Amino acid sequence: MKMRPLRDRILVERVEEHEQRVGGIIIPDTAREKPQQGRVVAVGKGRINDKGDVFPLDVKEGDTVLFGKYAGSEIKIDGREYLIVKEDEVLGILEGVRELAGV
């Protein structure tokens, strides 16, 4: 199934981090914090002002972005978890990032 976010929303797939250890103790999946970076899977057409002008987004498909801890809404599509965020909730784009684990 394909999904295209509306207006200035972005569909992001979180990047899974490697196993976390604190002082030699392995933290279980249920206690881990969710990653705050992800790969952009799809973007909306852009913001629309009162006159109907469309302003394209700065973020594009394939970008790796950072977002706030409580940003967006979590959804599941075909058994995979995604996050829908507004462009305003994106803190920045990671440039020069090569292959990320889990993506």
C-alpha positions as CSV (number, residue, x, y, z in Angstrom):
1,M,0.0,0.0,0.0
2,K,1.3,3.5,-0.8
3,M,0.6,6.5,1.4
4,R,1.1,10.2,0.5
5,P,0.8,12.6,3.4
6,L,-1.2,15.7,2.9
7,R,0.1,19.3,2.7
8,D,3.1,19.9,4.9
9,R,3.2,16.5,6.6
10,I,6.0,13.9,6.2
11,L,6.0,10.1,6.6
12,V,9.1,9.0,8.5
13,E,10.4,5.5,9.2
14,R,12.4,5.5,12.5
15,V,16.0,4.3,12.3
16,E,16.5,1.5,14.8
17,E,19.6,1.8,17.0
18,H,21.9,-1.0,17.9
19,E,21.6,-2.8,21.2
20,Q,22.0,-0.4,24.1
21,R,24.1,-1.2,27.1
22,V,24.4,0.7,30.4
23,G,27.3,-0.3,32.6
24,G,27.3,-3.8,31.0
25,I,23.6,-4.3,31.4
26,I,21.5,-4.9,28.3
27,I,18.4,-2.8,28.2
28,P,15.3,-4.7,27.0
29,D,13.3,-3.5,23.9
30,T,10.4,-2.4,26.1
31,A,12.6,0.0,28.2
32,R,14.5,1.6,25.3
33,E,13.7,5.1,24.2
34,K,12.5,5.4,20.6
35,P,15.0,6.8,18.1
36,Q,14.7,10.5,17.3
37,Q,15.9,10.2,13.7
38,G,14.5,8.5,10.7
39,R,14.4,8.2,6.9
40,V,11.7,10.2,5.0
41,V,9.5,7.8,3.1
42,A,7.0,10.2,1.6
43,V,6.2,14.0,1.7
44,G,3.1,16.0,1.0
45,K,2.8,18.7,-1.7
46,G,3.7,21.6,0.6
47,R,2.2,24.4,2.7
48,I,-0.7,26.4,1.3
49,N,-1.2,30.1,2.3
50,D,-4.4,32.1,2.3
51,K,-4.1,33.0,-1.3
52,G,-3.8,29.3,-2.4
53,D,-0.1,29.5,-3.2
54,V,1.8,26.2,-2.5
55,F,5.2,26.4,-0.9
56,P,7.2,23.1,-1.4
57,L,8.8,21.4,1.6
58,D,12.6,21.6,2.3
59,V,12.6,17.9,3.1
60,K,12.5,15.3,0.4
61,E,12.1,11.5,0.2
62,G,15.3,9.7,1.2
63,D,16.5,12.4,3.6
64,T,17.5,11.4,7.1
65,V,15.9,13.8,9.6
66,L,16.0,14.5,13.3
67,F,12.7,15.2,15.1
68,G,11.5,15.9,18.7
69,K,10.9,13.2,21.2
70,Y,7.1,13.6,21.2
71,A,6.7,14.8,17.6
72,G,4.1,13.4,15.3
73,S,1.6,10.6,15.3
74,E,2.6,6.9,15.1
75,I,0.8,4.7,12.5
76,K,1.2,1.2,11.1
77,I,1.0,0.4,7.4
78,D,1.3,-3.2,6.2
79,G,2.8,-4.2,9.6
80,R,5.5,-1.5,9.6
81,E,5.6,1.4,12.1
82,Y,5.9,4.9,10.8
83,L,5.6,8.4,12.1
84,I,3.7,11.3,10.5
85,V,5.1,14.7,11.4
86,K,4.6,18.2,10.2
87,E,7.6,19.9,8.6
88,D,7.7,22.3,11.5
89,E,8.4,19.4,13.9
90,V,11.6,18.4,12.0
91,L,14.6,19.8,13.8
92,G,17.1,19.2,11.0
93,I,18.3,17.1,8.1
94,L,21.4,15.0,8.6
95,E,23.7,15.5,5.6
96,G,26.5,13.2,4.6
97,V,24.8,10.2,6.3
98,R,25.6,7.0,4.6
99,E,23.9,3.7,5.3
100,L,21.9,3.6,8.5
101,A,21.3,0.4,10.5
102,G,17.8,-0.9,10.0
103,V,17.0,1.1,6.9
